[in-house]
């Protein structure tokens, strides 16, 4: 028995209707503005021919408010699975051409089903957010739908990587789903994300604000810290997704996609000498250091525009995936503040969840002093870093480049906080505080009696550094593994990393720790 031509034609017609979304006119209008559709985004993400759609023929279940009988193709969202660079990935893509991509009961059900499948099959989840928000006509059904989505975001957290791409409106409750995911990529134009927009803010507070002030990609990337990557357009956003996925395991039971080089290079790099300032009070550009330590062009910085006094990102060293956390002395002298602590702690916890080794580069004078920091809760925020590092069981390698003072020495993954290897350059200074501050406390009488206070202070500071802050003193007490030639930093890290990839650490059984949020 063969299937009839009529049935095949009917199937193809229904498929074509679904593929058309909100209709040719709306699709053409988007393309005329340089915008992609939901299906354009999925086609760019997945290898050709590998995307398998599910829920193609799902329709909305609205029963009132003038929506009865309306045919919303796919209920405004396209979902399914495919291959990205040979690895399976699940994705959802909201379709703005269909009821402005608004979320209703069946829309949410499709998203939740896809997320559940990603969890069962252990594959990353990518979500293209382009929606007018809750479908008002569906009332509490829409609110319930959001609740189910949020719940699945939390269940998947730490199980599979979750990446949100905000490429259109993402307003009100809709903003919480990307906020619950691991990374947010947001396009500079056409995308806005906020809980309350300018009109509501003006109505409630009387203050006039612009959409850019409350919801633009630039604001979220640099001020609120909600956005991890800025994309110029849809194409760039997809490229960032693909690059980000290239560093991540499919799920928490796998190692990241290490590709160790067959022949490990243990040669020195004397070019590092040129990057180290002669004076310790001169700023060091840590991105230049990172570039020489990691494989060429492999550093993918995360949160580049937020809390720039600390740098975090993913890279490869001799082909091995590593998460990098580094103080940035070129900004605020590299001091840790509330935002820097939050940024570092969250990145460390992500790396630990997905078995990514951590490399920490230290050049930190302390926590940023000031009444704003103290009243803002710097103690609580700084404790997040301590908690994040101490609770991480992945390989942890720390290199102290120059300053490592006070509590910030511990917060940047010292041996006491669980580092497997701690190396120091000869330029390192490890102490409770900087030499200048210490001598003002310890040698106050000698300074007061000196004919030339400045010369005496410089003399005492040099003595303090040599006697109390020397890396050799810390090495002599077993607090660091070795003092190394800066030129050998990459080779030392690579060797230590290769040896520690088999690390296994068992912790006391518990439901979870209570991080100081």
N, C-alpha and C positions, 0 to 999 in steps of 0.2 A: 504494500500500500504506500502510495506517495502522497505527500502533503499537497493540498490544492493550491493552485496559483492565486486564488482569491484570498486564502489565509495568509500567504506570504506577502501579498500586496497590502493587506490590512496591517500586518505587523510592521512593514516598512513605512507605511503612512503614519502609524502611531509613533514610530521612532522619529520620523522626520518632524512631527509636531513637537515632540519633546525637545529635540535638538534646536528647534527654532526659538525656544524660550519665550520671551515677550513679543516676538515677531520681528520680521526683517527690518521694519522701519526703526524700531528701537535699537537694534543691533547696529544698523548703519549710522544712526545718530551718535552712538558711542564711539564707533570707529572714526567718525568725522572729527571728534574731539581728541583723538589720539588715545582713547581709553580701550582697554581690553574687556571682553565679556568673561563670564565665569568659565566657559569652556575654552576660551583662548588661554587662560591662565593654566588650566590643567594640561592643555596640549603642549604648552611650553615647558611645563615641569617634567612630564613623563616621557619616557622613550616612546617613539612612535609605535602605535599598535599595541601597547601594553596596558592601556587604561581600561579597566573593566568597571563599568558603571553599575550601580545597584540603585533600586528605588526609582528607576526611570519613569514609571507610570503612576507613581504616587500622586494623589491629588489632595487638595486641602479639604478640611472637614468643617468649614465654617457654616453655621446654621442661621445666621441672622445679619442684621445691619447692612442689607443690600448686597451681600456677597454670595447669596445662594445661587447655585448654578454656574458661577464663574469658573472657568477652566484655567487654573494656574499651573502651568507646565512645571512638573517636578516639585510643585509647591515652593518654587523659588530658590532651590538649592540643588547643586549637582554633587554627588558623592560617589566614591569608589576607591579602587586600589590600582596601582601600577608599579612600574619599575623606574627608578632614578639611578642612573649609572650602575645598572645591574642589581640593584638592591630594592626589595619591596617596600613601598610606602603607601599609607592610607591618606586620603585627602578629602576635604569638603570645600566647595566653592560657592559662595552665595551669589545668586543671579539678580542683579539690580534691575534687569529688564522685566522681571516678573514681580509685580506688586512691590517694587523697590527693595526686593530681597528681604522683605519683612518676615519675621519669625512667627509662625503659627504652630499648631500642634503637630501636624505631619512633617513640617519643615524641621522642627526640633527632633522628631522621632528618627528622621533620616540621619541627622548629625549624630545622635546618640548611638544608633545602630552601627555606624561607621567607627566611632570611637571604641565601642565594645569589641568590634572585630579587630581593631588595631591592638587592643590589649590582649585578646586571645591569641593572635598570631604573632605578637611581639614585633610590631613594625612601627616606625615613627609616624607621627600624626602631623599633617600640615593643614592649616585652615586659612582660606582666603576670606577675609571679612569685608563685606561690601553690602551693608544693609541699613534700611531706614529704621530699624529697631523692631520693637514688638508690634505685631499686627493687632491694632486696636480692636478691630471687629471680632477678634477671637477672645477678647477679654482675659479671664483667668487662665484659659488654656495656654495662652502665649506666655504668661508668667510661669506657669507650671513647666512649660517647655524649657525656659531659661534655667529653671532650677535643676532639671534633669541634665542639661548640658554642663552646668557648673559642677554638679556632683561627679560626672564622668571625668571632667578635667582633673579633679582632685584624685579620683581613683587611679588615673593614668600617671599622675605626678610621680616621678622617680621610677616608673616602670618602663615607659617608652618616651623618647624625646617628643616634645610638643612645640611646634613652631607656628605662630600666628603671623599672617601677612595682612596688615590693615591697608587696604587699597581703595577704600571708599568711606562712607560714613560708618561710624561705630559709636552709637550714642546711647546714653542711659545705661540700663542694665546690660546691654550688649557688650559694653567695655570690660565687664568683669571676666568674660571667658578668655580673651587674650591675656588679661592680667594674671590669670591662673596658669598660663602656659610658661614654658621655659624661656622662649625668646619671642620678641615682637619686632617684626620688620614693618616699617611704615613708609609709604610713598610720600614724597614732598608735596605733590599737588593732588587735588581731588579727595584727599583723605583727611578726616577729622575724627578725633576720639575725645569724648568728654562724658561726664555724668550729668551736669547741667550746663546748657548752652548759654550764650550771651543774653537771650531774651529772658530766660528764667532768672538768671543772675540779676538783671536789671530790675525785674519785677519784684524780687525778694529783697535785694539789698539797695536798690536805687543806683547802683554803680554801672556805668556803661563800659563794656569791654568788647573787644573784637573776637571773632572766631579764632584768629591766629593766637591770641593771648591765652585762650583756654583749651584749644584743641588741636593745634597744628603739630605736624611731625617734628619741626625744629624745636618747639617748646618741650615736647615730651622727651626728645632725645637729649636736651641740654639742661632743662630745669627740673621737670618732675621725675626724670629717670625712668619713665615707664617704657620707653622705646630703646631697644638695643642697637638697631641698625637703621640708618636712613637710606632709602632707595630713591633714585632719581625718577624712576617710572616702573611700570609693571615688569618690563623686561629685566631691569636691574634687580628688582625684588626677587624674581625667580632665580636669577643667577646667585644671589646671596643665599637663598634656600638651598640650592644645590651645593654650594661651597660649604655651608654650615654642616649639611648632612655628611659631607665627605670626612669630617672629623669624628662623627658620632657613631656609637654602636647602635644596632637596631633596637636593643632593649637592655635592661639592667642586668641580664644574665650573661651578656656577651662582653668581651673586651672591645675597645674602640678599634677601628681598622688600622692597626699598626702595620707598617711595611718596612721592617728593619732592613737597613742596607746590608748586603752580603759582606762587604768589606768596610768595617768601621774605621773611620779616619780619626786618628789620635794626634794629629799634627797641631802645633800651636798656631795662634793667630795674634801676631804682634801688633796688628792694626788696632786691637783693643786699647793699647797703651795711649794712642792718640785721642781716645774718647774720654780719658780720665783727667779731670781738671787738676792743675797743680796744687790748688788750695782746696781744703775740704769745705770751705764756705762758698765755693763757686758751684753753680748748678750743673749737674750732670744730666744729659739728655738720655733718658733710659730707653726710649724707643730705638735709638741708634745702637745701644748695647744689645737689646733683644734681637735686632736685625742680624747681628754678627753671631749670635748664639744659636739661632734656629736655622733650619734649611731655607735656602734662598726663596724669598717671596711667600713663605708658608704662614706668616703670622696674620691671623684674622682677628683684628681687635674687636672686642665687644664693649658696648657702652662708651664708644670713643669720645663722645661730646659731653658726657656726664661725669662729674667728680673727677676732673682731669688730673688731680694730684695722685691718683693711682691708676695704673694701666692693667687691664686684664684682657685675655684673649686666648685663642687656640692656635697651636702651631705644631710643627713636626721637627724633631731633632734626630738626625740620622734615620729618618723615616718613621720614627715612633711618635705617636700623638701625645701631646702634653698640654696642660692648661697652665698659663703663665699669669702670675700676679706680681706686679712690680711697683714700688714707689716711684713717683715722678718728681725728682727734685726741682725740675724746671717750673713746677706749679706749686705755689705755697710751700716751697722748700721740701715738698714731699711729705709734709705733716699729714697725719690722719685726722679727718673730721667725720662728722656724722654720715654724710653722703658717701664718702670714700669707704667707710666701714661697711655700710649697707651693700655697696657695689661689690666689694671684695668678698664679703661673707656669702652672698647669694651665689656668686660664681664658684666659690670653693665648694659649696654644697651641691651645686649642679655637677661639677666634675666628680665629686665623690659618688653621687648617685649613679653615674654612668661609667665608673671604673677608669676615669681619665687621670693619669698621674699629674701631680702638681709641682711646678717649679716656681719658687718664690725668690725674687731678687730684692734685697733689702738696702735701702738708703733712706732712713727715716729719723728725723730729729725728735719725734714724739707725737703726742696728740695735740691738735691745734688748741692753743689756749684762748680763752675769751668767755665772757658772760653768756653770749649767745649759744656757744657750744655747751656750756654747763647747764644752762636752763633748758636747752633743747634735748638734753639727755645723752650727752657724749658717753657717759658711763655705760648706759644701756646699749648704745650703738656699737661702742668698742667691744663690749662683751660678746656681741654677735660674731666678731672675727675670732675671738678666743674659742667660742663654742664651735664654730664652723671647722676650724683647723683641728681642734682636739677630737672632734667626733668623726673626722675623716680617716678612712682606713686604706686609701689608695697610697701608692708610693709618693713620698713627699721629700723633695730635695730643695734645700735652701742655700742661697749664696749671699753672704753679707758683703756688699760692695764697699760701702763706706760707713755712714752713721747707723747705729742701732742702739737707741737710747730708751731707757725706762720701760714702761709697759708696752710701748710700741715694738720693742725688740721681741717680746713674747707674742704680741698680736700678729707679727709677720712670720709665724711658724718657726719658732726656735726649737731646739732639741727637746726642751721640756714640754712643748705642745705637740710632740709626736713626730717631728721630722726624722726621717730615716738617715739622711746625710745632711750635715751643715758644714759648708765650706766658707772660708773667708779670704778676701784679698788682703795683702799686707797693708792696704789703706784703710782697713776696717777699724772702727772705733766702737767698742761694746762697753757700755757703762750705764749707770743709773741716770745720768744726765750728761750734757755736754761739758767740756772742760771749763769753759768760761763761767758757766753757772756754778759748777762744782767748786772752783777756787774761791768764788765770792762767799761761799758758805764755809769752806774748810780753812781758808787762809785769810780771813777778814782782818785779823790783827796785823799780819805781815804786810798786807796791802796798805793799810792805814799808815804803817811806819815807813813805807818806802818813799824815797825821794822822788823817784819816777814811777808812779803807780802803774802807768801803762806798760812800761818795760818789765816791771816785776810781774804784772799779770800775765804777760806773754811768756815769761820764763816759767812761771808756775803752771801755766796751761800746758806747755810742752812737756814738763815733768809729769803732769797728771796723765796726759795721753800715753806717755811711754810706760808709766808704772801701773796705772789702773785701767786704762782703756785699750791696751794693746791686744790684738787678736791672739798673740802668743800666750798671754795670761789666760785667756779663755780656753785656748787649746790645752794649756798645761793643767787646767782643772777638768778637762774632758767635756767641756760644753760645746765645742765644735770638733768636727771630724778631722779637719786639716786646714792649714793655711796654704793657699795655692797661688801660683803665678797667674795673673789675669789672662795671659795669653793661652793658658791651658783650660780655661773655664768651659768652653764647649766640649772639649774632649773629656773632661772630668764629669760633666753632667751626662754626656752620652753613655759613658761607661757605667756610671752609677744607675742610670735609668734602665739600661739593658739588664743589669743584674737584678733590679728590683721588680721587674714586671711580673714575676711569679709570687710576689708578696701576698700573704694571706694573714689576716688579723681577726681574731675572734674577740668580740666584746661581750660584756655581761648581758644576759637576756633582759629585755624590757620592751614595753610597747613603743615608746619613743622618748627622747629627751625633751626638755622644756626650754627651747631656745629663747633668750630674752628679747622678745619682739617689741 
